[in-house]
Amino acid sequence: MSAAEHDSEQRTSSASEGARQAGSFFGRRKGHKLRAHQADLIEHLLPHLALNIAGPPPDVAELFDSARSALRLEIGFGGGEHLVAEAMTFPDTGFIGCEPYVNGMAKILTQIEAHNIGNIRLLAGDAAELLAWLPPQSLARIDLIHPDPWPKRRHWKRRFVQDATIAAMARVVKAGGEFRFASDIDDYANWTLAHMLRSPDFEWIAEHADDWRLPWAGFTKTRYGQKAEREGRKATYLRFRRV
């Protein structure tokens, strides 16, 4: 192993350990080995953007360097394509991205650095803990785009959409705010719709079939979504309004 390779491996290991300490990566977090620059971003940029949910939440306005008109959350942002596009389209809105995978965090940090994005904050951990930490009625919208479907019946309890998490979302989403969901897995889309319809706190925003067959206006397809489309899997797009 060359000196450069040894240094890169040490930095990757150190960065991953630092990220675990700062954000407590949750669930299946292993992936491809980070490149040297990605490891550097995990070690040096992530601490400046990472939320510390160990203590009481600050005023939402204090999460960003300047005032934001609204606050939104994306749960499990993957490679960050959708979250970055939204943050760049709505620069006056503050965004929180929650992602348990080290590689996904490294990818979005690369994009944040490249585009000098200042309205994203990150949590490398459990979205349920984040929802419990956020102040009541603090979010204008929550997005859940192509989440892990946990297809085996014995794993259904690991799906993010559960009665308890819907109640947690209802606590932090403002009246008139939204929860948006997209998935190419029909079973998970049906699961989500059934759970959301029995919630007294949300109403399904749909009048025509195209309202769930087609993405909402301005939707940015993720790399995973594009792959699913190429492989012939059609996504379902669901919007629910907080009543």
C-alpha positions as a Markdown table, in Angstrom:
| # | Residue | x | y | z |
|---|---|---|---|---|
| 1 | Met | 0.0 | 0.0 | 0.0 |
| 2 | Ser | 1.4 | 3.4 | -0.9 |
| 3 | Ala | 1.7 | 6.3 | 1.6 |
| 4 | Ala | -1.2 | 8.1 | -0.2 |
| 5 | Glu | -3.4 | 5.0 | -0.1 |
| 6 | His | -2.6 | 4.5 | 3.6 |
| 7 | Asp | -3.4 | 8.2 | 4.3 |
| 8 | Ser | -6.7 | 7.9 | 2.4 |
| 9 | Glu | -7.7 | 4.8 | 4.3 |
| 10 | Gln | -6.9 | 6.4 | 7.6 |
| 11 | Arg | -8.9 | 9.5 | 6.8 |
| 12 | Thr | -11.9 | 7.4 | 5.6 |
| 13 | Ser | -11.9 | 5.4 | 8.8 |
| 14 | Ser | -11.5 | 8.5 | 11.0 |
| 15 | Ala | -14.2 | 10.3 | 9.1 |
| 16 | Ser | -16.6 | 7.5 | 9.4 |
| 17 | Glu | -15.9 | 7.2 | 13.1 |
| 18 | Gly | -16.4 | 10.9 | 13.6 |
| 19 | Ala | -19.7 | 10.8 | 11.7 |
| 20 | Arg | -20.9 | 8.0 | 13.9 |
| 21 | Gln | -20.0 | 10.0 | 17.0 |
| 22 | Ala | -21.6 | 13.2 | 15.7 |
| 23 | Gly | -24.7 | 11.7 | 14.2 |
| 24 | Ser | -25.1 | 8.1 | 15.4 |
| 25 | Phe | -25.6 | 6.4 | 12.1 |
| 26 | Phe | -28.6 | 4.2 | 12.3 |
| 27 | Gly | -29.4 | 0.9 | 10.6 |
| 28 | Arg | -27.6 | -0.5 | 7.6 |
| 29 | Arg | -24.8 | 2.1 | 7.0 |
| 30 | Lys | -22.2 | 0.2 | 5.1 |
| 31 | Gly | -21.5 | 0.9 | 1.5 |
| 32 | His | -18.7 | 1.7 | -1.0 |
| 33 | Lys | -15.5 | 2.9 | 0.5 |
| 34 | Leu | -15.4 | 6.7 | 0.5 |
| 35 | Arg | -13.0 | 8.6 | -1.7 |
| 36 | Ala | -10.5 | 10.8 | 0.0 |
| 37 | His | -12.4 | 14.0 | -0.6 |
| 38 | Gln | -15.6 | 12.5 | 0.5 |
| 39 | Ala | -14.0 | 11.4 | 3.7 |
| 40 | Asp | -12.6 | 14.9 | 4.2 |
| 41 | Leu | -16.1 | 16.4 | 3.8 |
| 42 | Ile | -17.5 | 13.9 | 6.4 |
| 43 | Glu | -14.8 | 14.9 | 8.8 |
| 44 | His | -14.7 | 18.6 | 8.3 |
| 45 | Leu | -17.9 | 19.9 | 6.6 |
| 46 | Leu | -20.5 | 17.6 | 8.2 |
| 47 | Pro | -19.9 | 18.8 | 11.8 |
| 48 | His | -20.8 | 22.3 | 10.7 |
| 49 | Leu | -24.1 | 21.2 | 9.1 |
| 50 | Ala | -25.1 | 18.4 | 11.5 |
| 51 | Leu | -27.9 | 18.8 | 14.0 |
| 52 | Asn | -27.2 | 18.0 | 17.6 |
| 53 | Ile | -30.5 | 16.5 | 18.8 |
| 54 | Ala | -29.1 | 15.5 | 22.2 |
| 55 | Gly | -30.3 | 18.7 | 23.8 |
| 56 | Pro | -33.5 | 20.8 | 23.6 |
| 57 | Pro | -34.2 | 22.1 | 20.1 |
| 58 | Pro | -33.3 | 25.7 | 19.4 |
| 59 | Asp | -35.6 | 28.2 | 17.7 |
| 60 | Val | -35.9 | 27.1 | 14.1 |
| 61 | Ala | -34.5 | 30.5 | 13.0 |
| 62 | Glu | -31.3 | 29.6 | 14.8 |
| 63 | Leu | -30.6 | 26.5 | 12.6 |
| 64 | Phe | -29.4 | 28.6 | 9.7 |
| 65 | Asp | -27.2 | 31.6 | 9.1 |
| 66 | Ser | -30.0 | 33.8 | 8.0 |
| 67 | Ala | -33.8 | 33.8 | 8.4 |
| 68 | Arg | -35.8 | 31.2 | 6.5 |
| 69 | Ser | -39.4 | 31.6 | 5.4 |
| 70 | Ala | -40.2 | 27.9 | 6.2 |
| 71 | Leu | -38.6 | 24.6 | 7.3 |
| 72 | Arg | -38.9 | 21.3 | 5.4 |
| 73 | Leu | -37.6 | 17.8 | 6.0 |
| 74 | Glu | -36.6 | 15.0 | 3.7 |
| 75 | Ile | -36.3 | 11.6 | 5.3 |
| 76 | Gly | -33.8 | 9.2 | 3.7 |
| 77 | Phe | -32.5 | 11.5 | 0.9 |
| 78 | Gly | -30.3 | 8.8 | -0.7 |
| 79 | Gly | -27.9 | 10.5 | -3.1 |
| 80 | Gly | -29.4 | 13.9 | -2.4 |
| 81 | Glu | -30.6 | 14.7 | -5.9 |
| 82 | His | -34.1 | 15.6 | -4.8 |
| 83 | Leu | -33.1 | 17.5 | -1.7 |
| 84 | Val | -30.4 | 19.5 | -3.4 |
| 85 | Ala | -32.8 | 20.5 | -6.2 |
| 86 | Glu | -35.4 | 21.6 | -3.8 |
| 87 | Ala | -32.9 | 23.6 | -1.7 |
| 88 | Met | -31.6 | 25.4 | -4.8 |
| 89 | Thr | -35.1 | 26.1 | -6.1 |
| 90 | Phe | -36.3 | 27.5 | -2.8 |
| 91 | Pro | -33.3 | 29.4 | -1.3 |
| 92 | Asp | -35.5 | 31.2 | 1.3 |
| 93 | Thr | -36.6 | 27.8 | 2.7 |
| 94 | Gly | -34.6 | 25.9 | 5.3 |
| 95 | Phe | -34.2 | 22.2 | 4.7 |
| 96 | Ile | -33.2 | 19.3 | 7.0 |
| 97 | Gly | -32.0 | 16.1 | 5.4 |
| 98 | Cys | -32.0 | 12.9 | 7.4 |
| 99 | Glu | -30.0 | 9.9 | 6.1 |
| 100 | Pro | -28.5 | 6.9 | 7.9 |
| 101 | Tyr | -26.1 | 5.8 | 5.2 |
| 102 | Val | -22.5 | 7.2 | 5.2 |
| 103 | Asn | -22.3 | 7.1 | 1.4 |
| 104 | Gly | -25.5 | 9.1 | 0.9 |
| 105 | Met | -24.2 | 11.7 | 3.4 |
| 106 | Ala | -20.9 | 11.9 | 1.5 |
| 107 | Lys | -22.7 | 12.4 | -1.8 |
| 108 | Ile | -24.9 | 15.3 | -0.6 |
| 109 | Leu | -21.9 | 17.0 | 1.1 |
| 110 | Thr | -20.1 | 16.9 | -2.2 |
| 111 | Gln | -23.1 | 18.7 | -3.8 |
| 112 | Ile | -23.5 | 21.2 | -1.0 |
| 113 | Glu | -19.9 | 22.2 | -1.4 |
| 114 | Ala | -20.0 | 22.3 | -5.2 |
| 115 | His | -23.1 | 24.6 | -5.3 |
| 116 | Asn | -22.3 | 26.5 | -2.1 |
| 117 | Ile | -25.7 | 25.6 | -0.6 |
| 118 | Gly | -26.4 | 27.3 | 2.7 |
| 119 | Asn | -30.0 | 26.3 | 3.5 |
| 120 | Ile | -29.5 | 22.5 | 4.3 |
| 121 | Arg | -28.8 | 21.0 | 7.7 |
| 122 | Leu | -28.2 | 17.3 | 8.1 |
| 123 | Leu | -28.8 | 14.5 | 10.5 |
| 124 | Ala | -26.9 | 11.2 | 10.1 |
| 125 | Gly | -29.3 | 9.2 | 12.2 |
| 126 | Asp | -32.8 | 8.1 | 13.0 |
| 127 | Ala | -35.7 | 10.2 | 11.6 |
| 128 | Ala | -38.0 | 9.1 | 14.4 |
| 129 | Glu | -35.6 | 10.7 | 17.0 |
| 130 | Leu | -35.5 | 13.8 | 14.9 |
| 131 | Leu | -39.3 | 14.1 | 14.8 |
| 132 | Ala | -39.4 | 13.7 | 18.5 |
| 133 | Trp | -36.8 | 16.5 | 18.9 |
| 134 | Leu | -38.3 | 19.1 | 16.6 |
| 135 | Pro | -40.7 | 21.7 | 18.1 |
| 136 | Pro | -44.4 | 21.3 | 17.5 |
| 137 | Gln | -45.8 | 22.7 | 14.2 |
| 138 | Ser | -42.3 | 23.6 | 13.0 |
| 139 | Leu | -42.3 | 22.0 | 9.5 |
| 140 | Ala | -44.1 | 23.1 | 6.4 |
| 141 | Arg | -43.5 | 19.7 | 4.6 |
| 142 | Ile | -42.0 | 16.3 | 5.0 |
| 143 | Asp | -40.8 | 14.3 | 1.9 |
| 144 | Leu | -40.3 | 10.5 | 1.9 |
| 145 | Ile | -39.0 | 9.6 | -1.6 |
| 146 | His | -38.4 | 5.9 | -2.5 |
| 147 | Pro | -37.9 | 4.6 | 1.1 |
| 148 | Asp | -36.7 | 1.2 | 1.8 |
| 149 | Pro | -39.8 | -1.0 | 1.4 |
| 150 | Trp | -38.7 | -3.8 | 3.7 |
| 151 | Pro | -40.6 | -6.3 | 1.5 |
| 152 | Lys | -40.5 | -9.3 | 3.8 |
| 153 | Arg | -43.5 | -9.5 | 6.2 |
| 154 | Arg | -41.4 | -10.0 | 9.2 |
| 155 | His | -39.7 | -6.7 | 8.5 |
| 156 | Trp | -42.8 | -4.6 | 7.9 |
| 157 | Lys | -42.4 | -3.1 | 11.4 |
| 158 | Arg | -39.2 | -1.5 | 10.1 |
| 159 | Arg | -41.0 | 0.6 | 7.5 |
| 160 | Phe | -41.0 | 4.2 | 8.3 |
| 161 | Val | -44.7 | 4.7 | 7.8 |
| 162 | Gln | -46.4 | 3.4 | 10.9 |
| 163 | Asp | -49.2 | 4.8 | 13.1 |
| 164 | Ala | -46.7 | 6.1 | 15.6 |
| 165 | Thr | -44.6 | 7.9 | 13.1 |
| 166 | Ile | -47.7 | 9.4 | 11.4 |
| 167 | Ala | -48.7 | 10.8 | 14.8 |
| 168 | Ala | -45.1 | 12.1 | 15.3 |
| 169 | Met | -45.3 | 13.8 | 11.9 |
| 170 | Ala | -48.7 | 15.3 | 12.8 |
| 171 | Arg | -47.2 | 16.9 | 15.8 |
| 172 | Val | -44.5 | 18.8 | 13.9 |
| 173 | Val | -46.2 | 19.6 | 10.6 |
| 174 | Lys | -48.2 | 22.9 | 10.6 |
| 175 | Ala | -51.8 | 23.0 | 9.7 |
| 176 | Gly | -52.0 | 23.1 | 5.9 |
| 177 | Gly | -48.5 | 21.6 | 5.6 |
| 178 | Glu | -47.9 | 18.3 | 3.7 |
| 179 | Phe | -46.4 | 14.9 | 3.9 |
| 180 | Arg | -45.3 | 13.7 | 0.4 |
| 181 | Phe | -44.5 | 10.1 | -0.5 |
| 182 | Ala | -43.2 | 8.4 | -3.6 |
| 183 | Ser | -42.4 | 4.7 | -4.2 |
| 184 | Asp | -42.2 | 2.3 | -7.1 |
| 185 | Ile | -43.2 | -0.6 | -4.8 |
| 186 | Asp | -46.9 | -1.0 | -5.0 |
| 187 | Asp | -47.2 | -2.9 | -1.7 |
| 188 | Tyr | -45.5 | 0.0 | 0.2 |
| 189 | Ala | -47.6 | 2.6 | -1.6 |
| 190 | Asn | -50.8 | 0.7 | -0.6 |
| 191 | Trp | -49.5 | 0.3 | 2.9 |
| 192 | Thr | -48.8 | 4.1 | 3.2 |
| 193 | Leu | -52.2 | 5.0 | 1.8 |
| 194 | Ala | -54.0 | 2.7 | 4.1 |
| 195 | His | -52.1 | 4.0 | 7.2 |
| 196 | Met | -52.5 | 7.6 | 6.2 |
| 197 | Leu | -56.2 | 7.3 | 5.4 |
| 198 | Arg | -57.0 | 6.1 | 8.9 |
| 199 | Ser | -55.1 | 9.0 | 10.5 |
| 200 | Pro | -57.4 | 11.9 | 11.7 |
| 201 | Asp | -54.6 | 14.4 | 11.2 |
| 202 | Phe | -54.0 | 14.1 | 7.5 |
| 203 | Glu | -56.2 | 14.2 | 4.4 |
| 204 | Trp | -55.3 | 12.7 | 1.0 |
| 205 | Ile | -54.9 | 15.3 | -1.7 |
| 206 | Ala | -56.2 | 13.5 | -4.8 |
| 207 | Glu | -59.0 | 14.2 | -7.1 |
| 208 | His | -58.0 | 12.3 | -10.3 |
| 209 | Ala | -55.9 | 9.2 | -11.0 |
| 210 | Asp | -53.1 | 11.3 | -12.4 |
| 211 | Asp | -52.7 | 12.9 | -9.0 |
| 212 | Trp | -51.0 | 9.6 | -7.8 |
| 213 | Arg | -49.9 | 8.3 | -11.1 |
| 214 | Leu | -47.8 | 11.4 | -12.0 |
| 215 | Pro | -45.3 | 13.2 | -9.9 |
| 216 | Trp | -46.3 | 16.6 | -8.5 |
| 217 | Ala | -45.1 | 19.8 | -10.2 |
| 218 | Gly | -41.4 | 20.4 | -9.9 |
| 219 | Phe | -40.6 | 16.9 | -8.7 |
| 220 | Thr | -36.9 | 15.9 | -9.3 |
| 221 | Lys | -36.4 | 12.3 | -9.9 |
| 222 | Thr | -33.7 | 10.6 | -8.0 |
| 223 | Arg | -31.1 | 8.3 | -9.4 |
| 224 | Tyr | -33.0 | 5.4 | -8.0 |
| 225 | Gly | -36.3 | 6.6 | -9.4 |
| 226 | Gln | -34.7 | 6.9 | -12.9 |
| 227 | Lys | -33.3 | 3.4 | -12.6 |
| 228 | Ala | -36.8 | 2.0 | -11.5 |
| 229 | Glu | -38.3 | 3.7 | -14.5 |
| 230 | Arg | -35.8 | 2.2 | -16.9 |
| 231 | Glu | -36.6 | -1.2 | -15.4 |
| 232 | Gly | -40.3 | -0.7 | -16.0 |
| 233 | Arg | -41.4 | 0.0 | -12.5 |
| 234 | Lys | -43.9 | 2.9 | -12.2 |
| 235 | Ala | -44.0 | 5.0 | -9.1 |
| 236 | Thr | -46.9 | 6.1 | -7.0 |
| 237 | Tyr | -47.0 | 9.7 | -5.8 |
| 238 | Leu | -49.0 | 10.5 | -2.7 |
| 239 | Arg | -49.7 | 13.9 | -1.0 |
| 240 | Phe | -51.4 | 14.4 | 2.3 |
| 241 | Arg | -52.4 | 17.7 | 3.9 |
| 242 | Arg | -52.2 | 18.3 | 7.7 |
| 243 | Val | -55.7 | 19.3 | 8.8 |
